[in-house]
Amino acid sequence: QVQLVESGGGLVQAGGSLRLSCAASRSIDSITVMDWFRQVLGKEREFVARITSGGSADYANSVKGRFTISRDSAKNTMYLQMSSLEPEDTAVYYCRALYRGIAIWGQGSQVTVSS
């Protein structure tokens, strides 16, 4: 089994940057897909970005050009570098890993962007 722990959230002013981390409890080399999602209270969880084991990345249109997803196998960690943050980016951010056909979620990390 794999456990995921997010960190790096917090409060930032509009236009600022934050980097989220998602640390896995085991090697991520065997995890083919890792994602970031976000959720605002009362709304559905939405896709933010995805990266494959081969390094291919995909982004939601709302974050394209502002967010960058990456993964570091040596540290068993996935990252989400967020720049030019907007108040609309305020949400709880979750990382997810597809491991042996099972979706595993982290506990979430709050990101708040003030105007």
C-alpha positions as a Markdown table, in Angstrom:
| # | Residue | x | y | z |
|---|---|---|---|---|
| 1 | Gln | 0.0 | 0.0 | 0.0 |
| 2 | Val | 1.0 | 3.6 | -0.5 |
| 3 | Gln | 0.4 | 6.6 | 1.8 |
| 4 | Leu | 0.5 | 10.2 | 0.6 |
| 5 | Val | 1.2 | 13.2 | 2.7 |
| 6 | Glu | 0.8 | 16.8 | 1.3 |
| 7 | Ser | 2.6 | 19.9 | 2.6 |
| 8 | Gly | 3.3 | 23.4 | 1.5 |
| 9 | Gly | -0.1 | 25.0 | 1.6 |
| 10 | Gly | -0.8 | 28.3 | 3.3 |
| 11 | Leu | -1.9 | 31.9 | 2.8 |
| 12 | Val | -0.5 | 34.0 | 0.0 |
| 13 | Gln | -1.5 | 37.3 | -1.7 |
| 14 | Ala | -2.8 | 37.3 | -5.2 |
| 15 | Gly | 0.1 | 37.2 | -7.7 |
| 16 | Gly | 2.2 | 35.2 | -5.3 |
| 17 | Ser | 3.6 | 31.6 | -5.5 |
| 18 | Leu | 3.4 | 28.4 | -3.4 |
| 19 | Arg | 4.8 | 25.0 | -3.9 |
| 20 | Leu | 2.9 | 21.9 | -2.8 |
| 21 | Ser | 4.6 | 18.6 | -2.0 |
| 22 | Cys | 3.1 | 15.1 | -2.0 |
| 23 | Ala | 5.4 | 12.6 | -0.3 |
| 24 | Ala | 4.8 | 9.0 | -0.9 |
| 25 | Ser | 5.6 | 6.2 | 1.7 |
| 26 | Arg | 7.3 | 4.1 | -0.9 |
| 27 | Ser | 9.0 | 4.4 | -4.3 |
| 28 | Ile | 6.9 | 6.3 | -6.8 |
| 29 | Asp | 8.6 | 4.5 | -9.7 |
| 30 | Ser | 5.8 | 2.0 | -9.8 |
| 31 | Ile | 3.1 | 4.6 | -9.7 |
| 32 | Thr | 2.2 | 5.3 | -13.3 |
| 33 | Val | 0.0 | 8.3 | -12.8 |
| 34 | Met | 0.0 | 11.0 | -10.1 |
| 35 | Asp | -2.4 | 13.9 | -10.0 |
| 36 | Trp | -3.4 | 17.0 | -8.1 |
| 37 | Phe | -7.0 | 17.9 | -7.5 |
| 38 | Arg | -8.6 | 20.7 | -5.6 |
| 39 | Gln | -12.0 | 21.3 | -3.9 |
| 40 | Val | -13.9 | 24.3 | -2.6 |
| 41 | Leu | -16.3 | 23.7 | 0.2 |
| 42 | Gly | -19.7 | 22.8 | -1.3 |
| 43 | Lys | -18.3 | 22.1 | -4.8 |
| 44 | Glu | -17.1 | 19.0 | -6.6 |
| 45 | Arg | -13.4 | 18.1 | -6.5 |
| 46 | Glu | -11.8 | 19.2 | -9.8 |
| 47 | Phe | -8.8 | 18.1 | -11.7 |
| 48 | Val | -5.7 | 20.4 | -11.6 |
| 49 | Ala | -2.8 | 18.6 | -13.1 |
| 50 | Arg | -1.4 | 15.1 | -13.9 |
| 51 | Ile | 2.0 | 13.6 | -14.5 |
| 52 | Thr | 2.9 | 10.1 | -15.7 |
| 53 | Ser | 5.9 | 8.0 | -14.7 |
| 54 | Gly | 7.4 | 9.0 | -18.1 |
| 55 | Gly | 7.1 | 12.6 | -17.2 |
| 56 | Ser | 4.2 | 13.6 | -19.5 |
| 57 | Ala | 2.1 | 16.4 | -17.9 |
| 58 | Asp | -1.4 | 17.6 | -18.4 |
| 59 | Tyr | -3.2 | 20.6 | -16.9 |
| 60 | Ala | -6.6 | 22.0 | -16.4 |
| 61 | Asn | -7.2 | 25.1 | -18.6 |
| 62 | Ser | -7.7 | 27.2 | -15.6 |
| 63 | Val | -4.1 | 26.7 | -14.4 |
| 64 | Lys | -2.2 | 26.1 | -17.6 |
| 65 | Gly | 0.8 | 28.4 | -17.9 |
| 66 | Arg | 0.7 | 29.2 | -14.1 |
| 67 | Phe | 1.1 | 25.8 | -12.5 |
| 68 | Thr | 3.9 | 23.2 | -13.0 |
| 69 | Ile | 3.7 | 19.6 | -11.9 |
| 70 | Ser | 6.8 | 17.5 | -11.4 |
| 71 | Arg | 8.0 | 14.4 | -9.7 |
| 72 | Asp | 11.3 | 13.4 | -8.1 |
| 73 | Ser | 11.8 | 9.7 | -7.9 |
| 74 | Ala | 14.8 | 10.0 | -5.6 |
| 75 | Lys | 12.7 | 11.8 | -3.0 |
| 76 | Asn | 9.5 | 9.8 | -3.7 |
| 77 | Thr | 7.7 | 13.1 | -4.0 |
| 78 | Met | 5.5 | 14.9 | -6.4 |
| 79 | Tyr | 5.3 | 18.7 | -6.6 |
| 80 | Leu | 2.9 | 21.4 | -7.8 |
| 81 | Gln | 4.6 | 24.8 | -8.3 |
| 82 | Met | 1.9 | 27.4 | -8.3 |
| 83 | Ser | 2.6 | 30.9 | -9.6 |
| 84 | Ser | 0.5 | 34.0 | -10.4 |
| 85 | Leu | -2.0 | 32.8 | -7.9 |
| 86 | Glu | -5.5 | 34.2 | -8.0 |
| 87 | Pro | -8.3 | 34.2 | -5.3 |
| 88 | Glu | -10.1 | 31.7 | -7.5 |
| 89 | Asp | -7.3 | 29.2 | -6.7 |
| 90 | Thr | -8.3 | 29.1 | -3.1 |
| 91 | Ala | -9.2 | 25.5 | -2.2 |
| 92 | Val | -8.0 | 22.4 | -0.5 |
| 93 | Tyr | -5.5 | 20.7 | -2.7 |
| 94 | Tyr | -5.3 | 16.9 | -2.8 |
| 95 | Cys | -2.7 | 14.6 | -4.4 |
| 96 | Arg | -3.7 | 11.3 | -5.8 |
| 97 | Ala | -1.8 | 8.2 | -7.0 |
| 98 | Leu | -3.1 | 5.4 | -9.1 |
| 99 | Tyr | -1.3 | 2.4 | -7.7 |
| 100 | Arg | -2.1 | -1.1 | -8.9 |
| 101 | Gly | -5.5 | 0.1 | -10.1 |
| 102 | Ile | -6.4 | 1.7 | -6.8 |
| 103 | Ala | -6.8 | 5.5 | -6.3 |
| 104 | Ile | -5.0 | 6.6 | -3.2 |
| 105 | Trp | -5.5 | 10.1 | -1.8 |
| 106 | Gly | -3.6 | 12.4 | 0.5 |
| 107 | Gln | -5.2 | 14.2 | 3.4 |
| 108 | Gly | -5.4 | 17.6 | 1.6 |
| 109 | Ser | -3.6 | 20.9 | 2.0 |
| 110 | Gln | -5.4 | 24.3 | 2.3 |
| 111 | Val | -4.3 | 27.0 | -0.1 |
| 112 | Thr | -5.8 | 30.5 | 0.5 |
| 113 | Val | -5.1 | 33.4 | -1.9 |
| 114 | Ser | -6.1 | 36.8 | -0.7 |
| 115 | Ser | -7.0 | 39.6 | -3.0 |
